[in-house]
Amino acid sequence: MTKIKKLHYPDDFVNQFICGNVIDVMKQLPDDSVDLVVTSPPYNLKNSTGNGMKNGRGGKWSNAALINGYSHYSDNMPHEEYVVWQRECLSEMLRIIPDDGAIFYNHKWRVQAGLLQDRNDIVYSFPVRQIIIWKRKGGINFNPGYFLPNYEVIYLIAKPKFKLAKKANAYGDVWEFGQENKNKHPAPFPLDLIERIISSTTAKIILDPFMGSGTTALATKNLGRNFIGIDISPEYCEMALQRLENPRSIIRDKKTTKSEPKQATLFDVHWRPNENIYKR
Ligand SMILES: C[S@@+](CC[C@H](N)C(=O)[O-])C[C@H]1O[C@@H](n2cnc3c(N)ncnc32)[C@H](O)[C@@H]1O
């Protein structure tokens, strides 16, 4: 693991986890230095109009991962500040990919105060080429007022010369992959989803600037490609490092896995059946 200091490309970056602030680290990457970015930023989930995640103690939310959030980040910015931050991140990502590079940017749409947050405020003016719906399988949701939320949105933001690998276009634009629910990280990607993305391209160096438990790194290893991983949490960087050596090291111990709901991650909304969401 490389601590943040003056970093030199490629040695300090390629196949390294860099523990530091996403913008500070990306600013040290030269133009055209990565072929592809695959990432899922924090969704600002604790900045929310109508649920118990807001107070950070959990409120109505039953799950430990939800209550605790990320180890070194609160995920609770004023919305406008969050949008500015994410746009700055996207600008850096766009700067460091070449003319045939692309960014797969995973996010979640949600309704806040009766209005759809479709993340257009984040991605407008970037070269969004296509939207892929990631349909998660199964899941649970006890809230009788809502259908089970089970999709996320992957923005393919591409420079003009970006092309998919041969035959990858046959996958279509709705992808079904089960949720990763054994990982100790509170909001991990499923490995097979990331392998689908990476193998759909010919990229050799893939950056995940919000690397978390290192799913993107493991996918590059499995596919014979190279990664650059950034995360602010030393805990997650360590987790990712260990995972590359031993993919099973990130699995939650059985006791925890058993007592938690199936979709025990920050991506989901869990509501205890005996709590009334309408009582304030
Ligand atoms: C949605 S998670 C990514 C999970 C990852 N895709 C995986 O499979 O494990 C977002 C990550 O962003 C990290 N993060 C939050 N703020 C950050 C910042 N300013 N700089 C770098 N990483 C940050 C969090 O620690 C968290 O691990």
PDBQT file of the ligand as one rigid body, heavy atoms in Angstrom, charges set to zero:
ROOT
HETATM    1  C1  LIG A 301     -19.542   2.578  -2.842  1.00  0.00    +0.000 C 
HETATM    2  S1  LIG A 301     -18.032   2.373  -2.006  1.00  0.00    +0.000 S 
HETATM    3  C2  LIG A 301     -17.055   1.515  -3.188  1.00  0.00    +0.000 C 
HETATM    4  C3  LIG A 301     -17.113   0.022  -2.980  1.00  0.00    +0.000 C 
HETATM    5  C4  LIG A 301     -16.340  -0.777  -4.012  1.00  0.00    +0.000 C 
HETATM    6  N1  LIG A 301     -16.936  -0.640  -5.326  1.00  0.00    +0.000 N 
HETATM    7  C5  LIG A 301     -16.257  -2.256  -3.638  1.00  0.00    +0.000 C 
HETATM    8  O1  LIG A 301     -16.556  -3.115  -4.472  1.00  0.00    +0.000 OA
HETATM    9  O2  LIG A 301     -15.922  -2.567  -2.493  1.00  0.00    +0.000 OA
HETATM   10  C6  LIG A 301     -17.322   3.980  -2.000  1.00  0.00    +0.000 C 
HETATM   11  C7  LIG A 301     -15.945   4.083  -1.368  1.00  0.00    +0.000 C 
HETATM   12  O3  LIG A 301     -15.506   5.429  -1.476  1.00  0.00    +0.000 OA
HETATM   13  C8  LIG A 301     -14.597   5.683  -0.423  1.00  0.00    +0.000 C 
HETATM   14  N2  LIG A 301     -14.423   7.145  -0.280  1.00  0.00    +0.000 N 
HETATM   15  C9  LIG A 301     -15.278   8.041   0.266  1.00  0.00    +0.000 A 
HETATM   16  N3  LIG A 301     -14.786   9.289   0.182  1.00  0.00    +0.000 NA
HETATM   17  C10 LIG A 301     -13.597   9.213  -0.446  1.00  0.00    +0.000 A 
HETATM   18  C11 LIG A 301     -12.617  10.161  -0.817  1.00  0.00    +0.000 A 
HETATM   19  N4  LIG A 301     -12.757  11.476  -0.584  1.00  0.00    +0.000 N 
HETATM   20  N5  LIG A 301     -11.506   9.723  -1.441  1.00  0.00    +0.000 NA
HETATM   21  C12 LIG A 301     -11.324   8.379  -1.698  1.00  0.00    +0.000 A 
HETATM   22  N6  LIG A 301     -12.223   7.432  -1.345  1.00  0.00    +0.000 NA
HETATM   23  C13 LIG A 301     -13.358   7.839  -0.740  1.00  0.00    +0.000 A 
HETATM   24  C14 LIG A 301     -15.240   4.986   0.773  1.00  0.00    +0.000 C 
HETATM   25  O4  LIG A 301     -14.279   4.717   1.789  1.00  0.00    +0.000 OA
HETATM   26  C15 LIG A 301     -15.852   3.739   0.127  1.00  0.00    +0.000 C 
HETATM   27  O5  LIG A 301     -15.007   2.627   0.287  1.00  0.00    +0.000 OA
ENDROOT
TORSDOF 0
